[in-house]
Amino acid sequence: MKRLFVFPAIAIALSLAACGGSDNKATTTTTEESTTAETPAAETVPGIENVELSNTISIESNDQMKFDKELLRVKAGEPVELTLKNVGTLPKESMGHNLIVLKPGVDIATFAGEATAAADADYVPKTSLSSIAAHTKLLGPGEEDKISFTLEKGVYTFICSFPGHYGVMQGKIVAE
């Protein structure tokens, strides 16, 4: 009698295990790849349609560890003039700010970890220069720095690499 219940249970277990789901994963991957390939980079950044296209940018940083702009839109292939101003009052040693534009695909946490060890270079790690599209110097209260650079089409993350700041002081530049 027990055999009558054991064999159907084993058959059901084997048929469920055989259903796996690998076909679903392949379908999902194919869908994601085709969607990514057809979607322009600018459309993947929420709110970019509400940002004015300008290659002359002025950004302020402050003692609350904030940039006053977190989403920028520029024309790819043309020079970008960016001015960073530290409007805070705390000393540079405890609340300095810079702005680093990272190339697409750079792991932000890894980069920030390397930057922490680069105090003598304004927290711009020389070992990671290939990951950087542009950067300002480290600014104290009331200081500003103006830089010029050109970006290819894509989405770039910008951060402040002063220790502990990158988690909240970051934004995106969409070059279109």
Buried (B, 14 or more C-beta within 10 A) or exposed (E): EEEEEEEEEEEEEEEEEEEEEEEEEEEEEEEEEEEEEEEEBBEEBEEBEEBEEEBEBBBBBBBEBBBEBBBBBBBBEEEBBBBBBBBBEEEBEEBBBBBBBBBBEBEBEEBBBBBBEBEEEBBBBEEBEEBBBBBBBBBBBEBBBEBEBBBEBBBBBBBBBBBEBBEEBBBBBBBB
